[in-house]
């Protein structure tokens, strides 16, 4: 199988073989919607579409691409040849049986990231591929990344293979990690916190660390005057609210996504932080999903 053949494989068939069933099917069978295979969510945000003679996928708030991009991401593979071999096994091996209603638990299926990823070492960020992805595709100034990001070397305990990513540490000493094809966490999940350079009566609150780095890039600063909180997941909004209340911040500037989830988190901050003035800042990237989406399309 070559890359052009792989790109024409039915993504709905791949999803089904991996144990995912669509929430809805639209556009005459040319668009399938799923709950994201990369995170827990209530509403379907992941969809596959048949366009231009091939299947593509998009995961709102994350990434998208071809069949090959999906396999690289889903199986935590490092190169295209590994993805093609995986697809060969999936389509032509009798050992890879279709599983409905739940993720396949056979040899070729990934388990939940936290249960299979093992930290190997944390070093200064220097990998050219990672730096190129940050600066080239994400438009992040490399001047702002080194105080916050590290290079994470980690192992998939099922395959025994070692990989690399950039990552940001959270309050529980775990790491939120990602590279061009993969996004996950190692260790205990939590939100991240950084002290600002000022009097710390104000705090900046972001959903993800790429949006924080986009803010620094756009504002041409390295260390904000305000303290900084990064949720790392929308599910950490309540611990973050408790943290803000406990620290008695006078003002919280929020930089949440311009989508339904971002609106819900903003509304909760406005209603729950009675003693703190909440100032939504999503107007800075109005018309775009988030700060990094704005940065990559405008600069």
ChimeraX attribute file (.defattr): number of C-alpha atoms within 10 A of each C-alpha:
attribute: neighborCount
match mode: 1-to-1
recipient: residues
	/A:1	10
	/A:2	10
	/A:3	14
	/A:4	10
	/A:5	11
	/A:6	18
	/A:7	18
	/A:8	17
	/A:9	18
	/A:10	16
	/A:11	23
	/A:12	23
	/A:13	14
	/A:14	18
	/A:15	19
	/A:16	18
	/A:17	21
	/A:18	26
	/A:19	19
	/A:20	21
	/A:21	20
	/A:22	18
	/A:23	13
	/A:24	12
	/A:25	14
	/A:26	10
	/A:27	9
	/A:28	7
	/A:29	10
	/A:30	13
	/A:31	19
	/A:32	21
	/A:33	22
	/A:34	20
	/A:35	19
	/A:36	19
	/A:37	18
	/A:38	16
	/A:39	11
	/A:40	9
	/A:41	12
	/A:42	7
	/A:43	12
	/A:44	16
	/A:45	16
	/A:46	22
	/A:47	23
	/A:48	25
	/A:49	20
	/A:50	18
	/A:51	10
	/A:52	8
	/A:53	8
	/A:54	17
	/A:55	21
	/A:56	24
	/A:57	22
	/A:58	18
	/A:59	19
	/A:60	14
	/A:61	15
	/A:62	12
	/A:63	16
	/A:64	18
	/A:65	15
	/A:66	20
	/A:67	25
	/A:68	25
	/A:69	21
	/A:70	21
	/A:71	19
	/A:72	22
	/A:73	19
	/A:74	20
	/A:75	18
	/A:76	21
	/A:77	19
	/A:78	17
	/A:79	12
	/A:80	15
	/A:81	15
	/A:82	16
	/A:83	24
	/A:84	20
	/A:85	12
	/A:86	18
	/A:87	20
	/A:88	13
	/A:89	14
	/A:90	19
	/A:91	15
	/A:92	9
	/A:93	10
	/A:94	9
	/A:95	12
	/A:96	18
	/A:97	15
	/A:98	17
	/A:99	17
	/A:100	14
	/A:101	11
	/A:102	12
	/A:103	20
	/A:104	20
	/A:105	14
	/A:106	14
	/A:107	10
	/A:108	17
	/A:109	17
	/A:110	19
	/A:111	16
	/A:112	13
	/A:113	18
	/A:114	14
	/A:115	13
	/A:116	16
	/A:117	21
	/A:118	18
	/A:119	16
	/A:120	12
	/A:121	11
	/A:122	15
	/A:123	11
	/A:124	12
	/A:125	19
	/A:126	12
	/A:127	12
	/A:128	9
	/A:129	14
	/A:130	18
	/A:131	20
	/A:132	15
	/A:133	14
	/A:134	20
	/A:135	15
	/A:136	13
	/A:137	11
	/A:138	20
	/A:139	21
	/A:140	25
	/A:141	18
	/A:142	13
	/A:143	12
	/A:144	19
	/A:145	22
	/A:146	13
	/A:147	12
	/A:148	15
	/A:149	21
	/A:150	20
	/A:151	22
	/A:152	23
	/A:153	18
	/A:154	21
	/A:155	17
	/A:156	19
	/A:157	12
	/A:158	13
	/A:159	12
	/A:160	12
	/A:161	12
	/A:162	15
	/A:163	17
	/A:164	21
	/A:165	23
	/A:166	27
	/A:167	25
	/A:168	23
	/A:169	21
	/A:170	22
	/A:171	13
	/A:172	12
	/A:173	14
	/A:174	19
	/A:175	27
	/A:176	27
	/A:177	23
	/A:178	18
	/A:179	18
	/A:180	19
	/A:181	20
	/A:182	21
	/A:183	20
	/A:184	19
	/A:185	21
	/A:186	21
	/A:187	17
	/A:188	13
	/A:189	20
	/A:190	23
	/A:191	24
	/A:192	24
	/A:193	18
	/A:194	17
	/A:195	15
	/A:196	17
	/A:197	11
	/A:198	12
	/A:199	10
	/A:200	17
	/A:201	16
	/A:202	23
	/A:203	25
	/A:204	23
	/A:205	25
	/A:206	26
	/A:207	23
	/A:208	24
	/A:209	21
	/A:210	21
	/A:211	24
	/A:212	21
	/A:213	26
	/A:214	24
	/A:215	22
	/A:216	19
	/A:217	20
	/A:218	17
	/A:219	10
	/A:220	12
	/A:221	13
	/A:222	17
	/A:223	16
	/A:224	17
	/A:225	17
	/A:226	21
	/A:227	21
	/A:228	22
	/A:229	25
	/A:230	26
	/A:231	23
	/A:232	22
	/A:233	15
	/A:234	18
	/A:235	14
	/A:236	15
	/A:237	19
	/A:238	15
	/A:239	13
	/A:240	20
	/A:241	14
	/A:242	12
	/A:243	13
	/A:244	21
	/A:245	16
	/A:246	9
	/A:247	12
	/A:248	14
	/A:249	19
	/A:250	16
	/A:251	19
	/A:252	25
	/A:253	18
	/A:254	21
	/A:255	26
	/A:256	25
	/A:257	27
	/A:258	18
	/A:259	13
	/A:260	9
	/A:261	13
	/A:262	19
	/A:263	15
	/A:264	14
	/A:265	19
	/A:266	21
	/A:267	13
	/A:268	14
	/A:269	22
	/A:270	16
	/A:271	10
	/A:272	15
	/A:273	19
	/A:274	10
	/A:275	12
	/A:276	18
	/A:277	15
	/A:278	22
	/A:279	15
	/A:280	19
	/A:281	17
	/A:282	21
	/A:283	11
	/A:284	13
	/A:285	18
	/A:286	13
	/A:287	11
	/A:288	18
	/A:289	17
	/A:290	25
	/A:291	27
	/A:292	25
	/A:293	19
	/A:294	18
	/A:295	19
	/A:296	15
	/A:297	10
	/A:298	10
	/A:299	7
